[in-house]
């Protein structure tokens, strides 16, 4: 597959390919299997969450939780607009 045909996932770092996304999930599973909570937490913050998941987290836990969590909410920003957390 050529780079121009790769599926691209938006993230705070500009984006990632499906391969990069899958690699992060593999690293996440490895950290979990080792019981390495710090590494698991670090990696989980690199994986963008979907817009609808971000919105659900905001509705349940609130705006401040989303901000403090460090979740990558790039997709939510794209879908709902940059000010969605303040609405």
N, C-alpha and C positions, 0 to 999 in steps of 0.2 A: 504494500500500500504506500503510495507516495504521500509526502507531507501535505500536499494540497487536498488530499482526500481523507485525511484523518479527522475523526470526530473530535471536536474541541469543547472542553468544559471551561466556562468562565470562572476565574478565581481572583482573589485580591492581588495576586502576583501577575495578573494579566491573562492567565488561563493555562490549561494543561490538556494534553491529549488523553484519550481513553487509556492508552498504555501507562502513562504517568499516574493516572487516577487508580488504575488497577494495581500498580506497584505500591502506591501508598496503602491501599487496602491490604495487600500482602504483608507489608511491614507492620501494619496495625495488628493483624492476626498473629504475627510472630511475637510482637511485644506482649500481647495478651497471653499467649501460650507460655511465655517466660515469666509472666507475672510482673513485668516491668511497667508499673503504673505511670512513672514519669514519662517514659518514652511513648507509651500509649496515649497519654494526654497530649504530648507534643505533636505527635503525628495526627491525632484526631482534629487538631486545630488547623491543619493544612488542607484538609479535605472540605471542599465547599459543600454546604448543605443546600437542599433545594429551597426554592422560594416558599413553597407551601409549608415545609417543615419549619423554616424560620418563622413564618407567620404564626404557626401553631405554638411554637415555643414562646413567642412574645405574648400570645393570648393567655397562656397558662402561667408563665413565670414573670412576664413583664419586660419592659424595655431595658432596664438596668441589668437584668440577668443576661440578656443577649450581648450587651456591650461588654460586661465583665467577663463573659465566657471566652471571648476571643474567637467565636465561631466565624467562619468565612461566609458572609451573607451577600456576596457579590450578586448571586442570581436573584435574591430578593430585591436588592437595590435596582437591578435592571428591570424586574417585573413590576414592582410597586413604586419605583422612584426613590431617589436618595433620601427623602424625608419620611419614609414609611414608618420608621421607628418612633417618630414623634407624633404620629397621628393617633 
